[in-house]
Amino acid sequence: MAKSVNQVILMGRLTRDPEQRTTGTGKSIVSFSIAVDRGGQSVDGGDTADFFNVNAWEKLGELVMQYLSKGRRVLVQGRLRQDRWDDKETGKKQSRIEVTASDVTFLDGPNDGARQTEASDSPAKSKKSEDVIIEDIDDKPIDLSEIPF
């Protein structure tokens, strides 16, 4: 019999800031959602995205809460989980699928990407370290006996 597999890998941007809560048993859980661009695969020709709700538990959730915010790019690895319930008002069966994260990779820094929140006031902050300029390069062949290893 074949072994079952439930694994998902998604790369996208957070659509909202992460939210933390604590379960009745005292475990912390952080919830956030990401938008994954389809890359122009829309039927009507417009850019579209798929939206996924993600849960990160305990230490992973604490890291997400500490370092991520709306607009940040992430790579999420985890498994899909389906919740089912009966709607209290209508009695209809409801369901939703969420991602339970096993790993979240931060793909950019807090000021990277298109959603920068602060503009640099001083040129010293935005200036990169000076590039090394190599001068006087000749086209002589390399003597292999001069290489120390």
Sequence and secondary structure as in RCSB ss.txt:
>XXXX:A:sequence
MAKSVNQVILMGRLTRDPEQRTTGTGKSIVSFSIAVDRGGQSVDGGDTADFFNVNAWEKLGELVMQYLSKGRRVL
VQGRLRQDRWDDKETGKKQSRIEVTASDVTFLDGPNDGARQTEASDSPAKSKKSEDVIIEDIDDKPIDLSEIPF
>XXXX:A:secstr
       EEEEEEESS  EEEE TTS EEEEEEEEEE SS  TTSS  EEEEEEEEEHHHHHHHHHH  TT EEE
EEEEEEEEEEE TTT  EEEEEEEEEEEEEE S TT SS      SSHHHH                 GGGS  
